[in-house]
Amino acid sequence: MKKKTSKSKKNSLALLEPLLQDEAVSEIVIDSPDRVLVERDRLLVDSGVKFKSVAELRETIDAVLAL
């Protein structure tokens, strides 16, 4: 059962994975499902990432909190 949970967490983080791997990103700010900002070189810029729904965003938040 742990494998499903782990896989589920990974899937929930998939949308943020490129941002998490980007060494130039020092912070990720999620204001709403359609507004995800990143801090690069001390500037907040739009990341281009958008969640499909509030539910998808909540799944991602749950996955981050479970880390």
Secondary structure by P-SEA (a helix, b strand, c coil): caaaaaaaaaaaacccccccccccccccccccccbbbbbccccccccccccccaaaaaaaaaaaaac
